[in-house]
């Protein structure tokens, strides 16, 4: 499969797309202000103290900004500019912050809508200016697509190895490699990692369920029943129940949110992840849906547990509305289905929490999946950023971008590792343009 994007990513949105982004940003900021949902998984555990009045709005906003800023400017903006596809770090992390920041309920949607307007009206102008520079670092950043798409394919192998050992990891690795080679040979127009990832994720889930079933049988043989009695007296159970009830009270608002996110995904101007953004940009919507569906397995336990513990849900829910939206034929159907999906998620939240409590290996698998996704993407983004540095400045570009990345590591990572390399490409590109204007650097001819 050709993973090279056309030069000059398009960020010129239609009126319907612009209005959808602005309205959704306004809505997500309002929901964040109400402490009903936030996108950043790291912020959600802090929401309980805010909801119960033990933390101030300004303190919670500071936490949200500290955990989100690096992803917004180091990952969200560069990914959108290089692919022409919006992403949740660019849209929903800022509305988390703006919603919490707003002192009045009516101000939150205004601030959120204003951010949406900045994105849809300002991003294309910034994109055009960057592409007109002597050193076009945005086109160079499209070099990231190949390592992101292909290395991302390996995340099930890493997860299986971490949870079930080297033997099963080796089997998964050989199987995935064979499937990638077969896909390239037989279906050249299909994303090469699609079949391999499907088999890898199914293998991980199968191994986890088999382990849980064996352990449950062993517990019954030894004489169970103690676990249920302990759970009945668990003080967390009442907290989970109260949180689930709080979220159900605002079910209509969550249904509107689900409709909005699903419509945005259906418009194909939005991707839920790094690999997904490049697939959407290439028009591979079914493969993008497949990739984001696998992410769901990694994030359901985290989102369900943190939502039940904090009383704040995820802005994108379990993210099921992403892959569903990519595949739906029109926005009207997307709105109906998105609302229905969110309704089911919110109503089933407490049951999902109880179900996951009975499947510890499956719960562990989700943690290993998230860790593996992070590991593969960190390497892929770093490697792709160095490829971009080489494309825009050869050895000097690699020196500048690699040096900035290493400096960030040495300084204790003021920019999170995932976002540090793309941010270094942008800073390096600006620096190379300055050197060109000082007649100290000659851009590489494409």
N, C-alpha and C positions, 0 to 999 in steps of 0.2 A: 504493500500500500504506500502511495506517495504521501509523505507527511509534510511536504513543504507548502507553506501558505503563499498565496499571491502577495506580491509586494504591495504595501499600503493597505493595512486593515481598515475596513469601512466602519465608521462610527456615526454615520449619517442616518438617524432614526426617523421613522415616519411619525406623523402626529399622534396616531393611536399608540405607538410604542412609547413616545415621550410622555403622554398622559398616564399611561399604565405605570411607568417607572416613578413618576412624581407622586401619583396617588398611593402606590405601594410603599414608597418611602415615608409618606405622611402617616400612613396607617401603622407601619412598623415602629415609628418613633412614638406614636400615641400608645401603642401596646407596651413598649418599653417603659414609658412614663408611668403607666399603670402597674408596672412590675408584674405583668402577666406573662411576658416572654422576652428573652434576649437571644441573640444569635450565638454569641461567644460562649462556648461550653465552660470556659474557665471562669466567667463572670457569674454563671448561674448559681454556684454554691454560695456566693456572697449575698444572693437576693433574699434569703430567709431573714437575715438580720435586718435588712432594709424593710421588708414587709412587716416584720414584727416590731419595728421602731427602735431597734437597738443600734442602727447605723443611719447616718444622715444621708440625704440625697447627694450632697457634694462629695462625701467620702466614697459612696458607691460609684459616682461618676468618675472619680479619680482612679478607682480600681479598673473600671471599664476602659478608660482611656489608656492606662498603663499596659493593659493586656491586649489592646486592639491596635494601637497606633502603628506598630511595626508591620502588622499584616495589611493595614489599609494602604500605607504609602510604599511599603517594600514589596508587596505581593499583589494586592488588589488592583492598584493603578497600573503597574507595569504589565500585568497579565491582560487587562482590558485593552491597553494601548497596543500591545503586540499582537493580540488575536482579533480585536474588533468585537469581542464578546464580553458582556458584563458578567460580574461574578459576585457572590455573596459577601466577600471581604470588602468590596468597594461600595456595595449598597447597604448591607445590613449592619456591619460593624459601626459605621458612623451614625446610623439611626439609633443603635443601642445607646451610644454616648449622648446624642442630642436629646433623645427622649428622657433619659435620666437627668440630664442637665437642666431641662426646662422646669422652671419653678411652678408654672401654671399648666393645667391640663390643656387649655386651648392653644398654648404656645407650642407644645410638642409637635403636633401635626404640621404647623407652619414651618418650624425648623426642619423637620423631616422632608417636607415637600420642597423646601428651598435647596436642600442637599440633592434631591433627585433632579431638580432643574439644573444645578451646577454640573451634574454628571452628564445629562443628555444634551445640554447646550454647550458646555465648556470642553468636554472631552474631545469632541471632533476638532475643535479649533486647536487644542494642544497637539492633537495627532497630526494635523496638517502642518503646523509649525515645525514639529520634530522631523517630519519626513522631508521638509525643505532644507534642513541643515546639511552642511557639507559631509558630516559624519552621521548617517541615518541609523541611530542606535536602535530605533524601534523595529525597523526591518531586520536588523541584525539579531534582535531578541527572538525572532521567529525560529532561529536555530534551536531554541529550546524544545521545540515540538517533538523531534525524533527521540531524544533521550527520555523525555517525560513519558511519551506513549509506550515505548518499548520497555524501559526499566520498570514502569508501573505494573507491567504484566507479571512481574515476579513477586508481588506482595503476598499472594497466597502461599508461595513456597516458603518465604520467610516466616509467615505466621505458623505454618505446619511444623517447620523446623524448631521454632521456639517452644511450641506447646507439646509436640509429640516426638521430638528428637531427630537425630541426623538421618536415621534409616528412612523414616517416612518423608523427611524433607528431601532426601536424595531421590526417592521415587517420584515425588511431586515435581522436582526440578527436571528430571529426565522426561517425564510425561509432558510437561509444559513446553519444553524445548522442541520435542517431536511435533506437538500440535501447532506451534508457531511456524515451524518449517513446512508442515503440511498445508497450513492455511495460506502461506505465501505462494506455495506451488500450485495449489488447486483453486483457491479463491483470491486472486491477486487484488481485487477491488475491495475486499473486506479488511477491516482492521485486524492486523496479524495476531494481536493478543486476545481477541474476543473469545474464541473457543478455549484457549489455554486458561484464561482467567475463570471462565465458567466452570471448567473441570476442577481447577484448583480450589475455588471457594466451596463447591459441592463436596470435595474430598475433605476439606477442613471441617465442615459442618457434620458430615457423616461420621468422621472420627470422634468428634466431640459428643454427638448424640449417643454413639455406641459406648463411649466411656461412661456417660451418665447412666445409661440403661444398666450396664454391668454393676455400677456402684449402688444403684437403687435396689437391684436384686440382692446384692450382698447385704445391704442394710435390712431388707425384709427378712432375709434368712437369719440374721442375728437378732431380730425382734425389734422392729421400729416402733414408732408412735410417740417417742420422746420429742422428736423434732417438732411435730405439730403442736404439742403442748407448750413448748418453748416459744414458738412463733405466736401463739395466742396471747402470751403475756409480754410480747416484745413492745417496748415503749415506742419504737419507730413506727409500728403499725398504725397507731392513732395519728401520728404526724403525716404519714403517707395518705391516710384516709381524708384528713382535713385538706391537704394539698390538692388531692384529686377532686374533692367537692368544690374547692375554690375555683379550679379551672373549669369544671363543668358549668358553674354559674355563668360564665362568660362564653358559653358555647357558640352563640350566634356570631360574636366578634371573631372567634377563632375560625369559624366557617368562612367568613369574609376574607380573612387572612389566607386560608388555604386556597380559596378561589383566586386571589390575586397572585400568589406565588406560582400556582399552576398555569395561569394565563401567561405570566412572564416567561416561563419555561417553554410554553407552546409557541411563543413568538420567535423562538430560536435566536434571540439576542442575548441570551443568558446561559451560562454554564455553571453547574454546581461545584466544579472542582478544576484542578489544573489540567489534568488530562482531558476532562470533558470539554473545557473551553476550546482546546485545539480541535477536538472532534466536531464540535458544533460549527466551528469556523470552516471546517472542511466539508460540512454538509452530511457527516456521518451520524445521523440522529439516532438510529437504532443502536449503534455501538456506544454512543454517549449514554443512552438510557441503560445499557447493560453495565457500563462502568459505574454509574451512580447508584444502580441497584445494589452492586456489591458493597458500596460504601454504607448502605443502609444496615447491612448485617453487622458492620463494625460499630455503628453509632446508636442503634436502638437501645441496647442496655444502658449506655452512658446517659442518653437523653432521658429515658424513662426514669432511671434512678435519681438523677439530679433534679428532674421536674417534680417527682414525688417528695424528695427531701427538702426542696426549696419553695415549692409553690409557684415556680416560674417555668413555663414551657419553652421549647425552642421556636424561634421565629419561622423556621422551615419545617417544624414538627420533626418527624422521623426522616425527613427529606425524601419520602416516597413520592411527593408531588413533583419532584424534579424529573425522574425518568418517565413518569406517567405523562407529564406535560409535553415532553419532547415528542412523544409518539401520537398525541391526539391531533385530529385533523383540523380543528377550528377552536378559537378562543372561547366560544360560548359553551361548547362541551367541556372545555378545560375548566371553566369557572364552576360548572355543576359538579364535575368529578372531584376537583380540588376541594370544594366545600364538603363533599361527602367523605373524602379521605380524612380530612381534619376532624370531622365529627366523630368518625369511628375511632381515630387515634385518641382523642380526648376522653371519649366515653370508655374506652378499653384500657386506659392508662393503668388503673390500679390492678386490673387482671393481668396485664403484661408484667407488672412488677412482681406479682405473686408467682407467675409462671416462670420467670427468669430465676427467682429464688430457688426453684426446684431443679434447675439445670445449671449447676455451677461450671461445668466444663464448657457449655455453650457460652455462658457469660465470660469465661476466661478467653474463649476464642475471639470474642469481639474486641477485647483489650489487645490481644496479639495482632488482630487485623489492623486496628488503629495504629499500633506501634509500627507494624510492617509498612503500612501506607506512608507514614511519616518518614521512615528510613529510606524507602525507595525514592520518594519524591525529593528528599534532601539531597541525595546523591545526583538524581536526574537534573534537578534545578541547578545545582552547582556545576555539573558537567556542561549542561546546556548554556549556562551563563558564560563559561569559559569559551565555548564554541562561538557565542555571540561576540565576546571580546576579541577573539581571533578574527572574526569576520569584519569587525569595524576598525581594528587597529593592529592586527597581527601580534607580534611579540610585545609591543608596547601596550596594546590593549589588554593582553593577558597579564602583563605586569601590573597595570593599574587596577583592573577588576579583581584579580587574585590577591593583590596587595591589600585592597580595601576589605576584602572578605577576611583575610588573615588578621588584619588590624582589628576588625570587629570581634573576632574570636579572642585576641589578646586582651581586649578591653572589657572582657566579660560579657560580650554579646548585648550591647545596648540595643541593637536591632536583632530580632529573633532570627535564628539560623535559617529557617525556611525562606525568610524574606531578604536576608542579607545579600545574597548573590544577585538577584534581580535589581535590588537597589544599587548595588555596586556597578552594574552595567549602565544604569541611567546616569549616575554620578560620573562614571568613567567616560561615557559618551559626551557629556557636557564638557568635561575636562579636555577631551580630544578636540572638540570644536574650538575651545579657547586656544589650544595650541596651534590649530590651523589658522585662526585669525591672527595669531602672533607670528605666523610664517615659520613655525617650528615643527609642523607635522603635515604630511601629505596623505590625504585619505586614500584608502585602498579602492581601486576601481573594480566595480562588480562585473 
